[in-house]
Amino acid sequence: MASRSPAGRSPATLRPISFDLGVSKHAEGSCLVKFGDTHVLCTASIDEQMPGWLKNSGKGWVTAEYGMLPRSTNTRTAREAAKGGQSGRTHEIQRLIGRALRAVTDMRGFGEVQVRLDCDVIQADGGTRTASITGAYVALYQAFATMKKVGAISKIPLREPVAAVSCGLVNGTPMLDLDYNEDSNAQADANFVLTGSGKLVEIQGTAEHHPFTEEEFLALMALAKSGIAELVVKQREALAGIGL
């Protein structure tokens, strides 16, 4: 395949990926995840305050919030609080993150407590939602490990990992893990959320300039499956020190 960047990254290659664990002193779980120049701080907090509709149900809950810091992009963006509330985009992304993590969590496995995931974009260069999901899993695992360490639970209530990646058609070529420039010029792009065993959690796909074919979609999904398999390996490596 042809190179897509001065660094020689091929269309089927992820950007450099890293997970820096324990970066927040006070959070039960935390991870600074980097997908190339996209950097997201993910924290997981244990909260005994439950949604009213889940009280006395014997089940816990996992929810997420997402935000971009004012200088995460090339110009300063006003904080959403200063503008009077969250945008529709923010609501949509944080609901996606919550759904993705709940899909792999045993809600009866950690009591009637809520885990709040906060995903704060420090630096954005495309794929902030996919990086958030991938890093949030690592933070969530750490939070459950903290609960296990203090005897609140007997095992980690996660059935398998979950991760996410973007793919798109750029100049007719299927590409994995788009940066901002690639995403801005894509004829079609999609975000894939898959479990460690390859099961589908969610797919968001859009034609930007013209409709794309089923064959092109399948090519993107094949790239996503390969990329997410790599991400899950990296998640496991990052978590190996705390007993995954």
C-alpha positions in Angstrom: 0.0 0.0 0.0 1.1 3.6 -0.6 2.4 5.7 2.2 -0.1 8.2 3.7 2.2 10.4 5.6 5.8 11.7 5.8 6.4 9.2 8.6 5.5 6.4 6.2 2.4 5.2 7.9 0.4 2.9 5.6 -3.4 3.1 5.2 -3.8 0.0 7.3 -1.6 1.2 10.2 -2.7 2.8 13.5 -1.2 6.0 14.7 1.3 5.6 17.6 -0.9 4.5 20.5 0.0 4.8 24.2 -1.7 4.5 27.6 -0.3 6.2 30.7 -2.0 4.8 33.8 -2.5 6.4 37.2 -2.1 10.0 36.0 -4.8 11.3 38.3 -3.9 11.0 42.0 -7.4 11.0 43.3 -9.4 9.0 40.8 -10.1 5.3 41.3 -9.0 4.8 37.7 -7.2 7.1 35.3 -5.5 6.9 31.9 -3.9 9.4 29.5 -4.5 7.8 26.1 -2.8 9.0 23.0 -3.8 8.2 19.4 -1.0 10.1 17.6 -1.6 13.8 18.4 -5.0 13.2 19.9 -4.6 13.0 23.7 -7.5 12.3 26.1 -7.5 12.2 29.9 -9.9 9.5 31.0 -10.8 9.1 34.7 -13.2 6.7 36.4 -14.8 7.7 39.7 -16.9 5.5 42.1 -20.1 7.3 43.1 -22.5 5.8 45.6 -25.3 8.2 44.3 -27.4 6.1 41.9 -30.0 7.1 39.4 -33.4 6.9 41.1 -34.8 4.4 38.6 -32.0 1.9 39.6 -32.3 2.1 43.4 -33.0 -1.3 45.0 -32.4 -3.0 41.7 -29.3 -4.9 42.7 -27.5 -3.4 39.7 -24.8 -0.7 39.2 -24.4 1.8 36.5 -21.7 3.1 34.2 -22.1 6.6 32.7 -19.8 9.0 30.8 -19.1 12.7 30.3 -17.0 14.1 27.5 -15.5 17.5 26.9 -12.8 19.4 24.9 -10.5 21.8 26.7 -10.4 25.3 25.2 -7.0 24.9 23.5 -7.4 21.3 22.5 -7.7 22.7 18.9 -5.7 25.3 16.9 -7.9 28.1 18.1 -9.4 28.6 21.5 -13.0 27.3 21.9 -15.1 28.7 24.7 -16.0 26.3 27.5 -19.4 24.9 27.0 -20.4 26.1 30.5 -19.6 29.6 29.4 -22.0 29.2 26.5 -24.8 28.0 28.6 -24.7 24.3 28.1 -23.4 21.3 26.2 -23.6 21.0 22.5 -25.5 18.3 20.7 -22.2 16.8 19.6 -21.0 16.6 23.2 -24.2 14.9 24.3 -24.0 12.4 21.4 -20.4 11.5 22.1 -20.8 11.0 25.9 -23.8 8.8 25.3 -21.8 6.7 22.9 -19.0 6.3 25.4 -21.4 5.2 28.1 -23.1 2.7 25.8 -19.8 1.2 24.7 -18.6 0.6 28.3 -21.9 -0.7 29.5 -21.9 -3.3 26.7 -19.0 -5.2 28.3 -19.9 -4.6 32.0 -21.8 -7.0 34.2 -24.1 -4.5 35.9 -24.9 -7.0 38.7 -21.3 -7.5 39.5 -20.4 -4.4 41.5 -23.3 -3.6 43.7 -25.5 -0.5 43.6 -22.8 2.0 42.8 -22.2 4.2 39.8 -19.0 4.6 37.9 -18.6 8.0 36.3 -16.2 8.1 33.3 -14.8 11.6 32.4 -13.1 11.9 29.1 -11.4 15.3 28.6 -9.7 16.0 25.3 -6.4 17.8 26.0 -5.3 17.8 22.4 -7.4 17.0 19.3 -6.2 15.7 16.0 -9.1 13.5 14.9 -10.7 10.4 16.6 -11.4 12.0 20.0 -14.4 9.8 20.5 -12.7 6.6 19.6 -9.7 7.4 21.8 -12.1 8.2 24.6 -13.8 4.9 24.4 -10.5 3.0 24.2 -9.0 4.9 27.1 -12.2 4.8 29.2 -12.1 1.0 29.2 -8.6 1.1 30.7 -9.7 3.6 33.4 -12.9 1.6 34.2 -10.8 -1.6 34.6 -8.6 0.2 37.1 -11.6 1.5 39.1 -13.0 -2.0 39.4 -9.5 -3.2 40.4 -9.5 -0.6 43.1 -12.9 -1.9 44.3 -11.6 -5.5 44.3 -8.5 -4.5 46.2 -10.5 -3.0 49.1 -12.9 -6.0 49.1 -15.9 -4.3 47.7 -16.1 -6.9 44.9 -14.7 -10.4 44.4 -13.9 -10.1 40.7 -13.6 -7.6 37.9 -17.1 -7.3 36.4 -16.0 -6.8 32.8 -16.8 -9.5 30.3 -14.2 -8.5 27.8 -12.4 -5.4 26.5 -14.0 -2.8 24.2 -12.2 -0.4 21.9 -13.0 1.9 19.0 -11.3 3.3 15.9 -12.2 5.5 12.9 -11.8 4.5 9.3 -12.5 6.4 6.1 -12.2 6.6 2.3 -9.6 9.2 1.5 -9.0 9.7 -2.2 -10.8 6.4 -2.8 -8.4 4.5 -0.4 -9.7 2.8 2.7 -7.7 4.2 5.7 -7.5 3.3 9.4 -7.4 5.7 12.3 -7.9 9.0 10.6 -6.2 12.1 11.8 -7.9 15.5 11.4 -6.6 16.3 8.0 -7.5 12.9 6.7 -11.0 13.0 8.2 -11.6 16.5 6.8 -10.9 15.2 3.3 -12.6 11.8 3.5 -15.3 10.9 1.0 -16.8 8.7 3.7 -15.9 8.0 7.3 -17.1 5.6 10.1 -16.5 5.0 13.7 -16.4 1.3 14.8 -16.8 0.1 18.4 -16.0 -3.6 18.9 -15.4 -5.9 21.7 -12.2 -7.9 22.2 -13.8 -10.9 20.6 -14.8 -8.9 17.6 -18.5 -8.4 18.4 -20.1 -5.2 17.2 -21.2 -2.6 19.7 -21.9 0.3 17.5 -21.0 1.6 14.0 -21.5 5.3 12.9 -20.9 5.8 9.2 -21.5 8.8 6.9 -21.0 9.6 3.3 -19.4 13.1 3.1 -19.4 13.7 -0.7 -21.1 10.8 -2.4 -22.6 7.5 -1.3 -20.3 4.6 -0.7 -20.8 0.9 -1.7 -21.3 -2.1 0.4 -17.9 -3.4 -0.7 -16.2 -0.1 0.5 -18.0 -0.4 3.8 -16.8 -4.0 4.2 -13.2 -2.9 3.5 -13.5 -0.2 6.2 -14.9 -2.8 8.7 -12.1 -5.2 7.9 -9.6 -2.4 8.7 -11.5 -1.6 11.9 -11.4 -5.2 13.1 -7.7 -5.4 12.5 -7.0 -2.1 14.2 -9.2 -2.8 17.2 -7.5 -6.2 17.7 -4.2 -4.3 18.0 -5.8 -1.8 20.4 -7.0 -4.6 22.6 -3.5 -6.1 22.8 -2.2 -2.7 23.8 -5.0 -2.3 26.5 -4.1 -5.7 27.9 -0.4 -4.8 27.9 -1.1 -1.6 29.7 -3.3 -3.4 32.3 -1.0 -6.3 32.8 0.6 -4.8 35.9 -2.7 -4.7 37.8 -3.6 -8.3 37.1 -5.5 -8.5 33.8 
